[in-house]
Amino acid sequence: MDLMSVGPASTPAREVLSAIVQIGAVALLVFVIFPDGLRELWRWALLGATVVYFVFRAAAGLPKWRRR
C-alpha cells in the first residue's frame, strides 16, 4: 500500500522499506531486464530521480512522524 501512495508512509520504517523496494525495482528494470532500452545517462537519471523522489517523500513525512 505504501508503494502506491504519493505521500509518505505511516512510519519511517515503512518509508525506508518502500524506498528500498521501489529503488530496487527501478534499478532491476533499467539495468538488468531492459539494459538496452535506455541510454546510459537516462538510466542513471531515472534512478537518480527515483532517489530524489523518496528523499522529498521522507522530508514531507518527518513532521508527521515527529508528532507520534
Secondary structure by P-SEA (a helix, b strand, c coil): cccccccccccaaaaaaaaaaaaaaaaaaacccccccccaaaaaaaaaaaaaaaaaaaaaaaaaaaac
